[in-house]
Amino acid sequence: MGRIVHTGDTHIGYLQYHLHSRREDFLYAFREVVEDAIEEKVDAIVHSGDLFHKANPDLIDIAGTIEILQLAKDDNIPILAIAGNHEMQRGLQWIDVFERLGLVTHLGKTPHTIEDEEGDIAIYGMDYVHPDKREGLDYQFEESSSKYKILVSHGQFTPLVLVPGRNTWDIELVLKSSNVEFDVVLLGDEHIQKQKKIANVWVTYCGSTERASIAERERRSYNIIDLEGGVKIGTKNIQTRKFVYVEEEIPEGENIEYLYERIKEKEHEFSDAIVVVSVGGGGVKIPIAEIEEYCKSKGAIHAIIKPSKGEIEELGVREWVYFEDPAEVVENEMGSLGLSEAARCIDMLVRDRNIVDSNLKMHVKESIEKMIGESEKFEKVPVQEGEGESPGNDGENSEYTLGDFS
């Protein structure tokens, strides 16, 4: 019976910390998944959304992705995909472009069928849908007589994801409303591998292939779905760049040398790594730039110096400003404003570095003209408390600067 690699949240093109080496890491992680699939001779690769980190990826990222997709095609392994929220476009999606090139199949209400002597496998898809458009969604799919039926989608689905204040999507409602009885649901958007049996249906997130934030300490992974004699979900870890965490509270009466001694205990791990130093206590002035340079001198490609959770709680401050990745901060803040789809479209165009200034007005005009007559695209989106935070953000993973830091 069939075996399927389930991956997602590859976020290709993410220039994390503005490092080209990190951009390459995200592409390499996807290559590792595809090469593993080829070696294991699986029947298909399913990508559950966020192939790219943004809706308008750079040409270098598109070219690198095509090269990897071609590897699977050359080995006759189909890649079946849906669109996630990061890469979502109005109308034609990037995976539609790759489908026209014969590299990807864009999953939808009509199943892609994998033929098998022991019973066919029907795989359906449902792209990411914005929270304000989920009410009244049609969960009707084309019927299939296949032995196994799989749904692929992207979003924060309860009960696997329970984040107070976030607009989640009820997977139980989807399953109850669907005319097709699915055997397994393969999800993307949550960057940690999760699985849960709901009624008789296995629902799973594969996790991301690279660390999109310092909070993602778990090993990066993808799923292997084995349908031999029933649904079995296996997980395989991916070898990614190392993140080294140094967490210290400086005791009262100690000085900055205490922190340096703790850092030195781990510096043998710094080579080619991202180093994250969380520090608090003692009221000691923290020389951020000096510590960053020290970590880099010991081989780190990047260093982040931030207050510890205890330090944040002691000060009782709820909102902080983080300057490590300004683009990510802007994206999160824009998401919390409840802007209309039209306003978000304009924002995306203005911040798209692929559009030269002389052409910006034309692009904005064309985009707005396409929306004329669709009043809902100009309506402000209601925002619940907590909306706009990064997936998995529980207050522990935010990067901040404090008054004690210099």
C-alpha positions in Angstrom: 0.0 0.0 0.0 1.1 3.6 -0.6 3.5 5.7 1.4 3.4 9.5 1.3 5.8 12.1 2.5 3.9 15.0 4.1 5.8 18.2 4.4 4.9 21.9 4.6 5.9 25.3 5.9 9.1 25.3 4.0 9.1 29.1 3.8 11.6 29.2 0.9 13.0 32.7 0.5 13.0 33.7 4.1 16.0 36.0 4.5 16.0 35.4 8.3 18.1 37.9 10.2 19.0 39.3 6.8 21.5 36.5 6.3 21.8 34.9 2.8 23.1 31.8 4.5 19.7 31.4 6.3 17.9 31.9 3.0 19.9 29.0 1.6 19.1 26.9 4.7 15.4 27.1 4.0 15.9 25.9 0.4 18.3 23.2 1.5 15.9 21.8 4.0 13.2 21.4 1.3 15.8 19.7 -0.9 16.6 17.3 1.9 12.9 16.3 2.2 12.6 15.6 -1.6 15.9 13.7 -1.8 14.7 11.5 1.2 11.4 10.9 -0.6 13.3 9.8 -3.8 15.6 7.5 -1.8 12.6 6.0 0.0 10.7 5.6 -3.3 7.5 6.9 -1.8 4.3 7.2 -3.9 3.9 11.0 -3.5 5.1 14.1 -1.7 2.3 16.2 -0.2 3.0 19.9 0.6 0.5 21.4 3.0 1.1 25.1 2.3 3.6 28.0 2.7 6.1 26.7 0.1 7.3 30.2 -0.1 7.7 32.7 2.7 6.1 35.5 0.8 3.6 36.0 -2.0 6.2 37.5 -4.3 9.4 35.4 -4.0 12.6 36.5 -5.6 13.7 34.9 -8.8 16.6 33.1 -7.1 14.1 31.3 -4.8 11.8 30.4 -7.7 14.7 29.0 -9.6 16.0 27.0 -6.7 12.5 25.6 -6.0 12.0 24.6 -9.7 15.3 22.7 -9.5 14.2 20.7 -6.5 10.7 20.0 -7.9 12.4 18.8 -11.1 14.3 16.2 -9.0 11.0 14.6 -8.0 9.6 14.8 -11.5 12.7 13.0 -12.9 12.0 10.2 -10.4 8.3 10.0 -11.3 7.2 11.1 -7.8 4.2 13.5 -7.9 4.3 16.6 -5.7 0.7 17.5 -4.6 0.3 20.9 -3.0 -2.1 23.6 -1.7 -1.5 27.3 -1.1 -0.8 28.6 2.4 -1.3 32.1 3.9 2.2 33.3 3.4 2.3 32.7 -0.4 -1.4 33.3 -1.1 -2.2 35.5 -4.1 -5.5 36.6 -5.6 -6.2 34.4 -8.5 -3.3 32.4 -9.9 -1.0 30.8 -7.2 2.6 29.9 -7.6 1.7 26.2 -7.4 -0.6 26.9 -10.4 2.5 28.2 -12.3 4.4 25.1 -11.3 1.5 22.9 -12.3 1.6 24.4 -15.8 5.3 23.5 -15.9 4.3 19.9 -15.1 6.1 20.0 -11.7 3.2 20.2 -9.2 -0.5 19.3 -8.9 -2.7 21.9 -7.2 -5.0 19.8 -5.0 -8.7 20.8 -4.8 -12.2 19.4 -4.6 -11.5 16.8 -7.4 -9.2 14.2 -6.0 -5.8 13.3 -7.3 -5.8 9.5 -7.3 -2.8 7.3 -6.6 -3.5 3.9 -8.0 -2.6 0.9 -5.9 -3.2 -2.8 -6.2 -4.6 -2.9 -2.6 -6.8 0.1 -3.1 -6.5 3.5 -4.6 -5.8 6.7 -2.6 -7.8 9.8 -3.3 -6.1 13.1 -2.1 -8.1 16.3 -1.9 -7.0 19.8 -1.1 -8.3 23.0 0.5 -6.2 26.1 0.3 -5.8 28.5 3.2 -9.0 30.6 3.7 -8.9 33.9 5.6 -10.9 33.8 8.9 -13.5 36.3 7.7 -14.4 34.2 4.7 -14.8 30.8 6.5 -18.4 31.2 7.5 -20.6 29.3 5.2 -17.7 27.5 3.4 -18.8 24.7 1.2 -17.1 21.5 2.3 -18.5 19.4 -0.5 -16.0 17.4 -2.6 -16.2 15.1 -5.6 -17.0 11.6 -4.4 -14.5 8.8 -4.8 -14.6 5.0 -4.4 -10.9 4.9 -3.4 -9.9 2.8 -0.3 -8.3 5.8 1.4 -9.3 9.4 1.3 -7.0 12.2 2.4 -7.6 15.9 2.9 -4.8 18.5 2.8 -5.2 22.0 4.2 -3.5 24.9 5.9 -4.5 26.9 9.0 -4.6 26.9 12.7 -7.1 24.1 13.4 -8.7 23.2 16.7 -8.4 21.1 18.7 -4.8 20.5 17.7 -4.0 24.2 18.1 -5.4 26.0 21.1 -4.3 29.6 21.2 -6.5 32.1 23.2 -7.7 35.0 21.1 -6.6 33.6 17.7 -9.0 32.9 14.9 -8.8 29.2 14.6 -10.5 26.8 12.2 -12.6 23.9 13.5 -11.4 20.7 11.9 -14.3 18.8 13.6 -16.8 21.1 11.8 -15.0 20.5 8.5 -15.1 16.7 8.9 -18.8 16.7 9.9 -19.8 19.1 7.1 -17.9 17.2 4.4 -19.7 14.7 2.1 -16.5 12.7 1.9 -15.5 10.5 4.8 -11.8 11.2 5.2 -9.3 8.7 6.7 -6.5 11.2 7.4 -6.1 15.0 7.3 -2.6 16.5 6.5 -2.2 20.1 7.7 0.2 22.9 7.5 0.7 26.3 9.3 1.6 25.0 12.8 5.4 24.7 12.9 5.5 21.8 15.4 4.7 18.2 14.5 1.3 17.3 16.1 -1.2 14.5 15.6 -4.6 13.6 17.1 -7.3 11.1 16.3 -10.7 12.9 16.0 -13.5 10.3 15.8 -12.0 7.8 13.4 -9.8 10.3 11.5 -6.1 10.9 12.0 -5.3 14.7 11.8 -1.6 15.7 11.8 0.7 18.7 11.3 4.0 17.8 9.8 5.9 20.8 11.4 8.2 23.2 9.5 11.4 22.2 7.8 13.5 25.1 9.2 13.3 27.3 12.3 11.3 30.4 11.5 11.8 31.8 15.0 14.0 31.2 18.0 11.0 29.8 19.9 11.0 26.7 17.6 13.5 24.6 19.6 12.1 21.2 18.6 13.9 19.3 15.8 12.5 20.1 12.4 10.7 17.3 10.7 8.3 15.9 8.1 5.7 13.1 8.2 5.7 9.8 6.5 2.1 8.5 6.0 2.1 4.7 5.6 -1.3 3.2 4.5 -0.3 -0.4 4.7 -3.1 -2.1 6.8 -4.4 1.3 8.1 -3.1 4.8 8.7 0.3 5.0 10.4 2.1 8.3 10.9 5.8 8.3 11.2 8.1 11.4 11.7 11.6 11.9 10.4 13.8 14.7 11.7 15.7 17.0 9.3 19.3 18.0 9.8 19.2 21.8 10.1 21.5 24.6 11.2 22.1 24.5 14.9 20.6 27.0 17.3 22.6 27.3 20.6 20.7 28.6 23.6 22.5 30.3 26.6 20.0 31.1 29.4 21.3 32.8 32.6 20.1 34.8 35.5 23.0 36.9 36.9 23.0 36.5 40.7 22.9 39.6 42.9 26.5 40.8 43.5 27.9 39.3 40.3 28.9 41.4 37.3 29.0 40.9 33.5 32.0 38.5 33.8 29.6 35.9 35.3 27.6 35.9 32.0 30.8 35.7 29.9 31.9 32.6 31.9 28.6 30.9 31.2 28.8 31.8 27.5 32.4 30.4 27.3 31.1 27.1 28.6 29.1 26.7 25.4 31.3 28.4 22.9 32.6 25.1 21.6 29.1 24.7 20.0 29.1 28.1 18.3 30.7 27.2 14.9 28.2 28.0 12.1 25.4 28.3 14.6 22.7 30.9 15.6 23.4 31.8 19.2 20.6 33.0 21.5 21.6 34.5 24.9 18.7 35.1 27.3 19.8 37.0 30.4 18.3 38.6 33.4 18.8 39.4 37.1 21.2 41.5 39.0 20.5 44.9 37.4 23.7 44.5 35.4 24.2 46.6 32.3 24.3 44.2 29.3 26.7 45.2 26.5 24.7 43.7 23.6 27.0 44.6 20.8 30.0 43.4 22.6 28.5 40.0 23.4 27.3 39.7 19.8 30.8 40.3 18.5 32.3 37.8 21.0 29.9 35.1 19.9 30.7 35.8 16.2 34.4 35.7 17.0 33.8 32.1 18.2 32.2 31.0 15.0 28.5 32.0 15.3 26.9 33.3 12.1 24.5 35.4 14.1 23.9 36.2 17.8 20.7 37.4 19.6 20.9 38.9 23.0 17.6 39.2 24.8 16.0 39.5 28.2 15.0 36.3 30.0 11.3 35.5 30.6 11.9 36.2 34.3 13.3 39.6 33.5 10.2 40.5 31.4 7.8 39.3 34.0 9.6 41.2 36.8 9.2 44.5 34.9 5.6 43.7 34.1 5.7 45.1 30.6 3.4 43.5 28.1 4.5 45.0 24.8 8.1 45.1 23.6 9.9 46.2 20.4 12.2 43.7 18.7 14.7 44.9 16.1 16.2 41.6 15.0 14.0 41.2 12.0 12.1 44.4 11.2 10.2 42.9 8.2 8.7 40.3 10.5 7.7 42.9 13.1 6.0 45.0 10.4 4.2 42.0 9.0 2.9 41.0 12.5 1.8 44.5 13.4 0.0 45.0 10.0 -1.8 41.7 10.7 -3.1 43.1 14.0 -4.7 46.3 12.5 -7.7 44.6 11.0 -7.0 46.1 7.6 -9.2 45.2 4.6 -8.0 42.9 1.9 -7.5 45.9 -0.4 -5.4 47.7 2.2 -3.3 44.6 2.8 -2.8 44.3 -1.0 -1.5 47.9 -1.2 0.8 47.3 1.8 2.2 44.2 0.2 2.9 46.1 -3.1 4.5 49.0 -1.3 6.8 46.8 0.6 7.6 44.5 -2.3 11.2 45.2 -3.2 10.8 43.5 -6.6 8.6 46.4 -7.7 10.5 49.5 -8.7 9.2 52.8 -7.5 8.4 54.0 -11.0 6.0 51.1 -11.5 4.4 51.1 -8.0 1.5 53.4 -8.9 0.6 51.3 -11.9 0.6 48.0 -9.9 -1.6 49.6 -7.1 -4.1 51.0 -9.7 -4.4 47.6 -11.5 -4.9 45.8 -8.2 -7.6 48.1 -6.9 -9.4 48.2 -10.3 -9.7 44.4 -10.1 -11.5 44.7 -6.8 -14.0 47.3 -7.8 -17.5 45.9 -7.3 -16.4 43.5 -4.5 -17.3 45.6 -1.5 -16.3 43.0 1.0 -12.6 43.5 0.0 -12.8 47.1 1.3 -14.3 46.2 4.6 -12.1 46.3 7.8 -11.5 42.8 9.3 -12.5 42.4 12.9 -9.5 41.6 15.1 -9.6 39.5 18.2 -7.2 40.0 21.1 -4.0 38.1 20.3 -4.4 38.3 16.6 -1.3 39.2 14.6 1.1 37.2 16.8 3.4 34.7 15.2 2.3 31.0 15.3 3.4 29.6 18.6 3.9 33.0 20.2 3.1 32.6 23.9 5.1 35.5 25.3 8.3 33.4 25.7 9.5 33.6 22.2 9.4 37.4 21.5 12.6 39.2 21.1 13.0 42.5 23.0 15.3 45.2 24.3 15.2 46.3 27.9 16.4 49.3 29.8 19.2 47.3 31.4 20.5 46.4 27.9 22.9 48.7 26.1 
